[in-house]
Amino acid sequence: MRPSAAGPTCAPDLRDIVVVNTSAGALLGLVGLYLRRTLPETNAFVQHAGSATRRRSTRELLRGLAENRTSLARILGFSLASTVVYYTWAIGISSFAIASKGVPAAPAMWSTVVAHLFFMATLPLWGKLSDRFGRKPVFLTYGVAFLVLSFPLLLGVTGSALRLALVLMIALFFLGAFVGIMPAYFAELFPTAVRASGIGVPYSFVVAIFGGTAPYVLTWLTSKDLSGPSPSTWWYSSPSVW
């Protein structure tokens, strides 16, 4: 609750949002720790850990990564596309709707919350489809969907929080086609000895550089066309370009 001259309102205060996000993150961190400590390791990892007699040196690690440079390039490319798309749609669009379309902040926040809950619920569906039909058809669904739908969805963002929620749900549903199978696909690209570094280093680099800047670039692009999203915004938010 946030007090005002007219009395208390239901608009969320920034401090409340920070407390809720921090608490949720801490609880999820404990869940992750529990899963990490209780899930059984794969046979390949157990065999590798049993055969390892010493800690690998940095030079050996770099040599192992160099031997898998094709996989590193795939990680960089896929991470770049998915990071820009995720931070544009999951993070930046709500701010765009508030600043450019006049959607009230509180309804916009709840539209985002509902869309993300829907997003999380759809991830197992994409994983199941990937197990049945393979990774490639699911990846193609993700790419084609954003190539076709990015600009219409941007045009669909108006001053309505309900429409914002609907647009976000559609966008995040198709984003789930990548996010839902990304961990499994990335893990399949590397042998056990370099898997953690092979995934973590390029992915962290891409997210740090392009993830944090995506909402700012989206805001700058849309500012060039005050009447609505411009074709340049579609170009930026479409993974097919990357």
C-alpha positions in Angstrom: 0.0 0.0 0.0 1.2 3.5 -0.8 -0.3 6.5 1.1 -1.3 9.7 -0.7 -3.1 12.9 0.0 -6.4 11.2 -0.8 -5.6 8.2 1.5 -4.0 4.8 0.9 -4.0 3.3 -2.5 -3.4 -0.2 -3.9 -0.5 0.9 -6.1 2.6 -1.1 -5.2 5.4 0.7 -3.6 8.9 0.1 -5.0 10.1 -1.1 -1.6 7.3 -3.7 -1.5 8.3 -4.9 -4.9 11.9 -5.3 -3.9 11.0 -7.2 -0.7 8.7 -9.5 -2.6 11.2 -10.2 -5.4 14.1 -10.7 -2.9 12.0 -13.1 -0.8 10.8 -15.1 -3.8 14.4 -15.3 -5.1 15.7 -16.5 -1.7 13.0 -19.2 -1.5 13.6 -20.4 -5.0 17.3 -20.5 -4.3 16.6 -22.9 -1.4 14.5 -25.0 -3.7 17.4 -25.1 -6.3 19.8 -26.0 -3.6 17.6 -28.9 -2.4 17.2 -30.2 -6.0 20.9 -29.9 -6.7 21.8 -31.9 -3.6 19.1 -34.6 -4.0 18.9 -35.3 -7.7 21.1 -38.2 -8.8 23.9 -37.5 -11.2 24.0 -39.0 -14.7 26.1 -42.1 -15.3 28.4 -40.2 -17.6 29.2 -37.7 -14.9 29.7 -40.4 -12.3 32.2 -42.2 -14.5 34.0 -39.0 -15.4 34.2 -37.9 -11.7 35.5 -41.4 -10.8 38.2 -41.4 -13.4 39.4 -37.8 -12.7 42.6 -38.0 -10.6 43.3 -34.3 -10.3 41.8 -30.9 -10.9 42.1 -29.7 -14.5 44.3 -26.7 -15.2 43.1 -23.5 -16.8 45.2 -24.4 -19.9 43.5 -27.8 -20.2 40.1 -26.3 -19.8 40.8 -23.7 -22.5 42.1 -26.5 -24.8 38.9 -28.5 -24.2 36.7 -25.4 -25.0 38.8 -24.8 -28.2 38.1 -28.3 -29.3 34.4 -27.6 -29.0 34.4 -24.2 -30.6 31.5 -25.1 -32.9 29.4 -25.7 -29.8 30.6 -22.5 -28.3 29.5 -20.6 -31.4 26.0 -22.2 -31.2 25.7 -21.2 -27.5 26.6 -17.6 -28.4 24.2 -17.4 -31.3 21.2 -19.1 -29.6 21.9 -17.1 -26.3 22.1 -13.8 -28.2 18.7 -14.4 -29.9 16.9 -15.7 -26.9 18.3 -13.1 -24.5 17.3 -10.1 -26.7 13.8 -11.6 -27.3 13.3 -12.5 -23.6 14.4 -9.1 -22.2 12.5 -7.3 -24.8 9.2 -9.1 -24.3 9.4 -10.3 -20.7 11.0 -7.2 -19.2 10.9 -4.3 -21.7 7.3 -4.4 -23.1 5.6 -3.6 -19.8 7.8 -0.5 -19.4 7.0 0.5 -23.0 3.3 0.0 -22.3 3.5 2.2 -19.2 5.7 5.0 -20.7 4.4 5.1 -24.3 0.8 3.7 -24.1 -0.4 5.0 -20.8 -1.1 1.6 -19.1 -1.2 2.2 -15.3 1.8 0.8 -13.5 0.0 -1.5 -11.1 -2.3 -3.2 -13.7 0.8 -3.5 -16.0 2.7 -5.2 -13.2 -0.1 -7.7 -12.6 -0.4 -8.3 -16.4 3.2 -9.3 -16.4 2.9 -11.5 -13.4 -0.1 -13.4 -14.9 1.8 -13.8 -18.2 4.9 -15.1 -16.5 2.8 -17.7 -14.5 1.3 -18.8 -17.8 4.8 -18.9 -19.4 6.1 -21.2 -16.6 3.2 -23.5 -17.0 3.8 -24.0 -20.7 7.5 -24.9 -20.4 6.9 -28.7 -19.7 4.6 -28.8 -22.8 7.5 -27.7 -25.1 9.8 -30.1 -23.4 7.4 -33.0 -24.1 7.0 -31.9 -27.7 10.8 -31.7 -28.1 11.2 -35.3 -26.7 8.6 -36.5 -29.2 9.4 -34.6 -32.4 13.0 -33.5 -31.8 14.7 -30.2 -30.9 14.8 -28.7 -34.4 11.0 -28.5 -35.1 10.5 -26.8 -31.7 13.3 -24.3 -32.4 11.9 -23.6 -35.8 8.5 -22.9 -34.2 10.1 -20.4 -31.9 11.9 -18.6 -34.7 9.1 -18.5 -37.2 6.5 -17.4 -34.6 8.5 -14.4 -33.6 9.4 -13.5 -37.2 5.7 -13.5 -38.1 4.2 -12.2 -34.8 6.6 -9.7 -33.4 5.3 -6.6 -35.2 1.6 -7.5 -34.9 2.1 -8.1 -31.2 3.9 -4.8 -30.8 1.0 -3.1 -32.5 -1.4 -4.9 -30.1 0.1 -3.1 -27.1 -2.3 -0.3 -26.3 -3.5 1.5 -23.2 -5.3 -1.7 -22.0 -3.7 -3.8 -19.3 -5.9 -6.7 -20.4 -4.5 -6.5 -23.9 -1.0 -6.2 -22.5 -1.5 -9.5 -20.6 -2.8 -11.2 -23.8 0.1 -9.9 -25.9 2.6 -11.1 -23.3 1.0 -14.5 -22.9 1.2 -15.1 -26.7 4.8 -13.9 -26.9 6.0 -15.8 -23.9 4.1 -19.0 -25.0 6.3 -19.1 -28.2 9.4 -18.0 -26.3 8.8 -21.1 -24.2 9.6 -23.2 -27.3 13.2 -22.2 -26.9 13.5 -21.7 -23.1 11.8 -25.0 -22.3 14.4 -27.0 -24.1 17.4 -24.7 -23.9 19.1 -26.3 -20.9 18.8 -29.8 -22.4 20.1 -28.7 -25.8 23.0 -26.8 -24.4 24.0 -29.7 -22.2 24.0 -32.0 -25.2 26.5 -29.8 -27.1 29.5 -30.5 -24.7 31.3 -33.5 -23.2 31.1 -33.8 -19.5 34.6 -32.5 -18.8 33.9 -29.0 -20.2 30.1 -28.8 -20.0 29.7 -26.3 -17.1 32.3 -23.9 -18.5 31.2 -24.4 -22.1 27.7 -23.3 -21.3 28.2 -20.9 -18.4 31.0 -18.6 -19.9 29.4 -17.7 -23.3 25.8 -17.6 -21.9 26.8 -15.3 -19.0 28.7 -13.0 -21.3 25.8 -12.7 -23.8 23.2 -12.1 -21.0 25.4 -9.4 -19.3 26.0 -7.5 -22.6 22.7 -7.8 -24.4 20.2 -8.7 -21.7 20.5 -5.6 -19.7 20.6 -3.3 -22.8 17.6 -4.8 -24.6 14.9 -2.7 -22.8 16.9 0.5 -23.4 17.3 -0.2 -27.1 13.6 -1.0 -27.3 12.7 2.3 -25.7 15.1 4.2 -28.0 13.8 2.5 -31.1 10.1 3.2 -30.3 10.9 6.8 -29.4 11.7 7.3 -33.1 8.0 6.7 -34.0 5.7 8.2 -31.4 2.6 6.8 -33.0 3.6 3.2 -32.3 6.2 0.5 -32.8 8.5 1.0 -35.8 9.8 -1.6 -38.2 13.2 -1.1 -36.6 11.6 -2.4 -33.3 10.4 -5.5 -35.1 13.9 -6.0 -36.6 15.5 -5.8 -33.2 13.0 -8.1 -31.4 12.9 -10.8 -34.1 15.2 -13.7 -33.4 15.3 -14.7 -37.0 17.7 -11.8 -37.7 20.1 -13.0 -35.1 
